[in-house]
Amino acid sequence: MCGITGIFKSHFQSQNELASKARLMSKTLKFRGPDGEGVWVSEEDGLAFGHRRLAILDISERGKQPMKSLSGRYIITFNGEIYNHLELRNKLACFSGCHFQWRGHSDTETLLACFEVWGLKKTLKSITGMFAIALWDASDKQLYLVRDRFGEKPLYWGFIREGGTKSFVFSSEILPIQAIADAGSLKISNKAKSLYDFFGYIPAPHSVYKGIFQLAPGTILHYRGDFRDPTINEWWNTLREETKATSTRGSGSQLRSNLTEAKDSVKAALVKSIRLQQIADVPLGSFLSGGIDSSLVTSILSHCSTAQVRTFTVSFPDSDLNEGPFSQAVADYLGTDHTEIAMTSADALSVIPQIASMFSEPFSDSSQVPTFMVCQAARLSGLRVALTGDGADELFGGYTRHRLIPRIHRIFGPLSYSTRLVIASLLESPRLSRNGRVSLGRRKLAEIVRSASNPNIMYSALLSSQIRSKLLDLESLPNSATLEESLMLADLVFYMNNDVLTKVDRCSMRASLETRAPFLNQDLARLAWSLPKKMKINGSGKLILKEVLSDFLPKNLFTRPKSGFAMPIGDWLRGPLKTWAEEILLTQDRSYCYPEDSIHLKNAWYSHLAGVDQTPYIWSALMWRGWEQMVDKCPK
């Protein structure tokens, strides 16, 4: 796991000048790679690669990047892990009919050898892992940027004004681009601001700045250095792969009709994925919330490990959201070396003012706070790699909306709009609510009842960080076998990439910790898609995963409602975080501030203090303005 950067210039610069720019960019990503720095320069081509290293595989100098292939044709700077790289080494030997003289045992060296023997596209189809790759073909003078299938690793690119001239740049985050761009040349994108106001994050391919983009998952960017727009093509398409997997249903296969057979297949696929992800030359453990996903990953990891597994969780002892006892019970049963980070409002107060600066562009999923804290605690304890349960909800129907939207659509969709308005009004009536206050959940429920005739609008409303905001023109839900599965697939290709994986990547990298997601394995995903809905959603979600988990844990340890890494941020904003929030929200001297937001924001703040929950909107504003403060302080 690392941070990568690069610059491709249109005019001549010396090797020292290019190297200096690459080092300046990489310096801003030291937290992503505290174990070393590397720079490669081609003065002839006006190209420089930078790399910050978090050493996980082959921690010797033989694993250092940027790395050149044996023939010298390819140069790579690479962020991520190729889990099946040892298998690929064996295949290369069989394919070529000879034994390679490997310099070390890093997956980076394996990648380069695969590119030389098989080429780029065949190699990508063969690898299992998470990655963002920059590859220079010195023979054809072409640059390739590649992102993994599901978007686990980030990659930004664009054209900037730098040193008075135009340059093509790429990096793992926006910070390196800010570091070398001419002062005042990066402008906020109004489109990005609208997207952020709606979702609380900026989805790919957009970024907060005009002219800077996120490379979409499963795509290859091809750039020739001529300052024409690069070409971008897909090498993996989740929607197409899901359609192919879904089409195999109904063939009479015992796997797709027998729950026991299906359970065994899912179990075997997950065990294989976790065995691959166990490979590391540094200490490895797992996050454990006590829920289905993390408990299953930890159970299998414990089963596959010869040593005691280390586990970590965040708890809130002073809150109803406390999951500490549940994770402790699972840890005790499995015999893990468990660490619980008890989080109080005082702890939150110490972390929250810095949380916006940990994201190189605005991001407002409030679970970023406990996510960072558990990552930080794991890293400080000596851990270098942690396995997570990310991806299970999207593949196996774990979110409440996967069941709620279809149910409301079936019940209320056929009713007239005027009837739905009456029902929604009743849901929002303070007189029918506890303590005369309408919870955020009730208001969201009213919103989707109003739009119950259109599942696309219902889904959009649930994703929005605001209530009754102007709905954006989103792409239609993917056309899967059922509405439930369409929602799961939409979450996989949109919400997971832009929210969940962004949060985990930024928080873990700020703590210099690598996280791995065993559920995000292409073979396991295809298997999940091939199973009928009833094996995933049948009353509750993740039925097949519960069946697998029952082979490892007693059901009383995991049969409870899903909660995740939630925290009582709304209550804290009325209490210990109130002064901090007001200093940010009620001040209007921000250089990037949108003045038209101020009145709405003040009204929302006072409404929240009065008891009407406005947490998502207020937190979103706090994170945007916190990001503004961070940018204002960046030296130029």
Secondary structure, DSSP 8 states (H G I E B T S, - for coil): -EEEEEEEESS---HHHHHHHHHHHHHTTGGG-BT-EEEEEETTTTEEEEEEE---SS-SGGG-SSEE-TTSSEEEEEEEEETTHHHHHHHHHHHHTS----S---HHHHHHHHHHHH-HHHHHHH--EEEEEEEEETTTTEEEEEE-SS--S--EEEEEEETTEEEEEEESSSHHHHHHS-TT---B-HHHHHHHHHHSS--TT--SBTTEEE--TTEEEEE-SSSS--EEEES--HHHHHHHHHTTTTS--HHHH-HHHHHHHHHHHHHHHHHHHT--SS-EEEE--SSHHHHHHHHHHHHH-SS--EEEEEE-TTSTT--HHHHHHHHHHHT-EEEEEE--HHHHHHHHHHHGGGSSS----TTHHHHHHHHHHHHHTT--EEE--TTHHHHHT-STHHHHHHHHHHHHTTS-HHHHHHHHHHHT-GGGSGGG---HHHHHHHHHHHTTT-HHHHHHHHH-SSSS------------SSHHHHHHHHIIIIIIIIIIHHHHHHHHHHTT-EEE-TT--HHHHHHHHHS-GGGT-SSSS-HHHHHHHTTTS-GGGT-S----S---HHHHHHTTTHHHHHHHHT----TT--TTHHHHHHHHHHHHHTT---HHHHHHHHHHHHHHHHHHHS--
